[in-house]
Amino acid sequence: MAFPPQIKIPATYMRGGTSKGVFFNLKDLPESAQVPGAIRDAILLRVIGSPDPYGKQTDGMGGATSSTSKTVILSKSSQADHDVDYLFGQVAIDKAFVDWSGNCGNLTAAVGSFAISQGLVDPSRIPENGIATVRIWQANISKTIIAQVPITNGAVQETGDFELDGVTFPAAEVEVEFMSPVDASEAMFPTGNLVDDLEVPGIGTFKATMINAGIPTVFLNAEEINYTGAELQEAINGDPKALEMFETIRAYGAIKMGLISSPEEAAGRQHTPKVAFVAKPTDYTSSSGKEIQTANIGLNVRALSMGKLHHAMMGTAAVAIGTAAAIPGTLVNLAAGGGERKNVTFGHPSGTLKVGAEAVETGGEWTVNKVVMSRSARVLMEGWVRIPGDSF
């Protein structure tokens, strides 16, 4: 019996922040996958190695975690005053599902350098030495992001001494600015409240800050769900009852935020919203063995992504954290000590992260102009990915 041969697709495997993903130039995808739809999804699923009932993604490029089961498609921007359109696909590990509902803030750090290397940025905007400002249109959520990419001798500078907790080796610093992460037409707080009572049938009622900034996020107080806020992954990911609780909370939070109309719909929207829990700062030992001191952080935050506690912090969730921390009265702000603040350093399972936000109150309504954080990025491998010709 004859089987179709494999096809190969130009691709680059990149780390961005604390995530990894397979990057594609839109024009390099098969023509039938250059538009959204089932064929594109099928190709990306096969590239990553999903669905995998073993949960390992052994037959693909995925790393069997939410942080490493990601795909990115870039093209010259269709928007005025932007350089590149950035589309992110979060690939489920054990299901045949690609979630296009949100952004990946970590991989955003790699978008600028990939765009430059692919010739998607006008050469006149790239200095011989210095910083290239890459204007990114985040197509999933229709937002502008600015990446400041270091350039040496006309090429992207990837190596450096910037250290990012959650990443083993240092690299060049890339400053990322999430501009106006909440549209004027959208409600930053969809319920109209800084804090709500979130009723979760069969589990309980919890204080919650539900915010739409960077990515829709439901924040809880750690102590209300019997955690300290200093947990590492194994404390939650090895507890099926805890994971079920968080997924149920996420579903009812999504309903309260107006993202879905019934709990059953949450299964089709795995990437958003996120669920996170906060606590006042406390000493703990990070997953790498680094001692995190109370004096060096404003609060502790733990967040779940695709049903598991994240090993560090999602970049988009960090946008939500920075925004909520800047607004007096939210659970994040209260955990950090209350009052007005322009930045906050928080503890996560891998260490710490500093994020800044420009939040302004006008007539009782809050807006955020931008959120800024530093990440790093690096090409890990480039060439082609191969998939069987009958995969799509």
C-alpha positions, -999 to +999 in steps of 0.1 A: +000+000+000+014+034-010+014+063+014+019+100+004+054+113+012+061+140+038+059+176+028+082+203+042+073+238+052+098+266+060+097+273+097+117+286+126+117+273+162+121+301+186+121+309+223+103+340+233+103+349+270+094+317+289+077+301+259+087+282+228+069+280+195+071+272+158+071+304+137+059+306+101+059+333+074+023+333+061+035+331+025+055+299+032+024+279+043+006+258+017-018+280-002-048+264+013-035+272+048-029+309+041-064+316+052-080+306+085-099+274+086-098+236+092-068+230+068-046+255+086-056+240+120-049+205+108-014+215+096-005+232+129-018+203+149+004+178+130+034+201+132+031+203+170+021+166+174-015+169+186-038+155+196-017+131+216-035+108+241-002+101+257+002+138+265+039+139+252+037+153+217+065+129+208+056+129+171+058+167+167+075+199+177+055+205+209+070+202+243+039+188+261+032+219+281+011+250+275+043+270+272+057+249+244+026+239+224+024+272+204+024+284+168+029+318+153+021+331+118+035+364+106+029+386+075+035+421+063+010+443+082-024+451+066-027+480+091-014+515+086+017+525+107+025+489+116+052+466+103+039+431+109+007+412+116+011+386+143-013+357+147-010+333+176-024+297+178-024+279+211-024+242+203-041+218+227-020+188+237-046+160+239-074+175+217-076+183+181-081+220+188-062+253+181-073+282+202-071+316+184-089+336+211-059+353+226-023+364+224+009+350+238+028+378+255+060+358+259+063+348+222+057+385+213+093+391+223+104+369+194+080+384+168+102+415+161+134+395+155+116+370+133+099+398+113+133+414+107+149+382+096+121+374+072+123+408+056+088+419+068+102+451+083+112+480+059+150+480+059+149+518+064+136+512+099+165+490+109+196+508+121+231+494+115+236+495+153+211+504+180+174+495+186+149+487+159+113+497+169+090+470+154+053+479+153+033+448+157-004+443+150-017+415+172-043+401+150-060+378+175-070+407+197-066+437+174-040+454+196-008+473+189+025+460+205+059+477+202+090+456+204+124+472+209+148+448+192+186+453+196+206+454+163+243+449+158+260+452+124+226+453+108+214+420+123+193+411+153+214+408+184+202+377+203+230+372+228+235+393+259+235+394+297+198+400+304+185+373+328+149+363+329+136+340+356+122+309+340+149+309+313+182+291+321+206+312+300+210+350+296+203+367+263+197+402+248+170+423+264+139+430+243+116+456+258+079+450+249+052+477+252+016+466+250-002+497+238-037+505+250-043+468+259-080+477+265-099+493+237-120+524+245-150+504+233-143+476+257-148+474+294-116+468+314-138+454+341-166+436+322-188+434+353-184+471+361-168+462+395-132+461+407-142+432+429-171+408+425-185+379+444-180+350+420-205+322+427-192+288+415-219+261+420-207+231+440-174+249+450-182+282+467-184+319+464-151+339+461-140+374+458-127+380+423-112+407+402-121+401+365-102+422+342-097+424+304-062+437+299-036+418+279-058+388+282-091+382+301-081+371+336-099+361+368-079+369+399-087+352+432-073+355+467-050+326+474-063+321+510-099+318+499-091+287+479-067+273+506-034+282+490-005+305+501+004+320+467+039+305+470+031+271+454+052+255+427+038+235+398+037+201+415+015+213+443-014+219+419-007+200+386-004+167+405-038+173+421-067+163+398-093+178+422-075+211+423-073+212+385-110+204+382-118+232+407-098+258+388-114+248+355-148+251+370-139+285+384-126+295+350-158+285+333-180+305+356-156+334+355-159+334+317-197+335+320-195+364+344-172+382+320-196+377+291-171+355+272-194+324+271-230+317+279-228+283+295-201+263+313-200+237+285-186+264+261-154+267+282-140+235+266-139+254+233-122+284+247-093+269+266-068+298+262-090+325+277-098+336+303-069+328+326-073+321+363-047+334+387-045+337+425-027+364+445-013+367+480+008+391+500+046+386+496+062+357+514+096+341+512+098+309+491+122+288+470+116+290+433+116+259+410+153+265+402+163+266+439+166+304+439+155+320+472+128+347+467+128+372+495+097+391+506+117+424+506+122+420+468+086+415+457+053+433+460+031+402+460+030+366+449+009+355+418+003+320+404-016+315+372-030+286+352-027+282+315-045+255+294-056+238+326-022+236+344-002+259+367+022+278+346+059+273+353+066+310+353+041+337+341+024+342+308+033+376+293-003+385+287-012+376+323+016+398+334-001+427+315-032+420+335-012+418+367+005+451+360-027+468+351-047+455+381-018+464+404-020+500+392-057+504+400-065+509+438-090+484+451-085+454+429-074+421+446-040+424+429-035+460+441-047+451+477-023+421+478+005+444+468-003+468+497-029+490+481-025+526+469-013+539+435+017+524+418+033+526+384+050+492+385+051+461+406+075+432+410+058+399+417+069+364+426+060+334+403+071+298+404+103+304+386+113+337+402+103+373+398+091+397+371+087+434+371+060+450+350+050+486+347+016+501+337+003+536+329-032+536+343-054+568+344-088+574+361-111+598+343-146+603+355-146+572+376-135+551+346-100+535+344-080+533+312-044+520+307-022+536+281+005+510+280+021+481+299+058+475+297+080+446+305+114+432+294+118+397+279+143+380+256+142+358+225+164+335+205+163+314+174+167+277+184+165+261+150+155+271+115+148+253+082+117+232+075+092+212+095+079+180+079+044+165+081+028+136+062+012+148+030-022+135+040-023+155+073-047+181+058 
